Amino acid sequence: MASDTAVLNETGTEEGVRRRDWIHIAALSTAGVGGAAVLIPLVSQMAPSADVLAASTTEVDVSAIQPGQAIKAVFRKQPLFVKRLTAEEIAAAKKDDGASMRDPQTLADRTKEGHEDVLVTMGVCTHLGCVPLGAAEGENKGEFGGYFCPCHGSHYDVAGRIRKGPAPLNLQVPEYSFTSDTVIRVG
């Protein structure tokens, strides 16, 4: 028997939307909307909270740092060393670019183009996570004129590259960019 919305064709069979088809479409649509209503809050609750987003980047004004000076900032609850290299330190680092190193990187690999006088590194020794001496104190430490970790004796050069001691890697250079000539955004 034909329903109200069906039309019989020449062979006597129904064409168009039958009542059963309409019920299937309505049920699937309701299930889809219900599934979305459940999934959207579940997925959105996995997004980082406002305090995590606020800690994900740090801005540092480097305009007050004179050549040879360094500051210590905090990035993601870890020390961050920002040092303005002198012309002599840049020349020494470039001279050592070809030296035999455990974790070979050039000064250009560790600084931004056009700002090779600003070195930004995490202030965490790559051996056991100690905080090396050097940049935060504004003076060079260690045998290579850079950083020294007194806990286990790791020596880094002026570009933060491991030169002696148990540390396996150079001081980490975080992702950063210059938002202006005097401000960097880390993270």
N, C-alpha and C positions, 0 to 999 in steps of 0.2 A: 504494500500500500504506500502510496506517495505521501510525503509530508507536505506541510503548507508551503515550504520554501523550495521544494523540488519540482522540476518540470519534466514531464514525460517526453522522450524523443520518439522518432518514428518506429523504433523497435520495441517500445514499451518499457524501457529501463529508465531509471531516474538520472537526472543530470543536476549539477549545481551542488550547493551545500546542503547536506542532510543534517538533521537534528543531532545525530551521533557525532558527526564531524565538528559541529559547533561546540559540543560538550568537550571533546578532546582538545580543541584549540583553547577553550577557556581554562581547562584544567592545567594544561602545559604553561599557559601564560601566568596563571596564579602561582604555579610552582617556581617559575623563573623569577618573578618579582619577590617571592618569599626567600628564595636562595640568595638573591642580591641583597635583600634586607639583612640577612644573617652574615654574609661574607664581607660586606663593606665595613662594618664596625670591627670585625676581626682583623682585617688587613690594616685599617687605619690605626688601630691600637699598637701596631708594631712600628710605627713611625717614631723617630727620636723625639723626646720631649724638648721643651723650650730651653731648659738648662743645659742639656747635652748639645743642642745646636749652638748655644752661646759659647760653650767651651771648645767648639770645634775649630774656631779660628782665633788668631791673636794678631792684633795690629801693633807694630813697633815703629816708633818715630826714631829714625837714625840720624836726624839732622844735628843732634847735639853731640854725637860721638865723633871725637877728633881722631885723626890718624894715629894708630897705635893703641887706642883705647878700646874697651869692650864693655858691654853691658850683659847682664843676666836677666832674662825674662822667664815667664812660665808659659808653657804650651802643653795643654792636656795633662796638667799636673806634673810635668817634668821640666827640668831646667833647659833653657834655650840660650845658647851663647850667640851674641851678635857682635862681631869684631870688625872694626874698620882697619884694614891693613895699610901699613906705610909702603912707600915705594920700595924700600929696602926689603921688606917682608914679601912683597909681590915678586921682586926679582929673585929672592932666595927660593921661593916656592916654585917659580918657573924653572929655575936651575935644577931643582930636585925632581921635576916632572919625569925625567928620564931615568931616575935612580931605581934600583931594584927595590920593589915594595911588595909586601904581603897582599895588599888590596890596591892595585895600581889605579890611580885616578889623577888627572891633571888638575891644576888650579881652575882651568876653564870649565871642567866637569863639575866643580863644586861651587862655582859662583855664577851669577847671571851676566849675560853679555851686556857690556856697557857699565856694569857695576862690579867689576872684578876686585874692587877694593873693599867690598862688604862680604864678609864670610858669615853665613848663618848655619849653625850646627846644633844638634841636640847635645845637651851637656851630660850625656850618659855614656860611660865607658862601655865598649862593646864586649868586654870580657865578662864581668859579673854585675854590671849596672851601677857601678860607683859613679860619683861625680868628680871628674878630673879637675885639677887646679890649672889655672892659666888665664883664661878669658875673663872670668868673673873678677879676678883680682887685678886685672889691667896690666899684668906683666907676664912675660913668657916663662914657662916652666919646662923642665925636662931637658934632655940632651939635644933636642932638635929645635929648640926655640919656640915651641908651641904649647902643648898641654901635657900634663903629667898626672897619672892616676897613682897616688901613693899607696893604695891598698895592695896592689899586686905588681906595680912597677911598669905599667904600660906608658910608653913615650910616643907622643904624637907630634908631628911637625906643625909649622905655623898654619898650614891649610887643613889641619885636623886629620891628617893621614897617619895611620899606624906605622911606626918605624922600628919599634923595639918593645919587647914584652909579650905577655900572653894574649893580649886582645887580638881577635881574629880579623876584625874589620875596622875601617876608618870610622870616625865619628859620623853619625848619620846626618845627612843634609835633608831636612824636611821639605815638603812641597811648599814653595813660597813664591810670591810675585811682588813686584814693585807697583803699588797703586799710584804712586807719584815718585818724584825724585828723592823724597825724604821719608816715605812711609812704606813699610813692607807689610804684607798680609801673609801670615803663616797658616797653612791648612787649607 
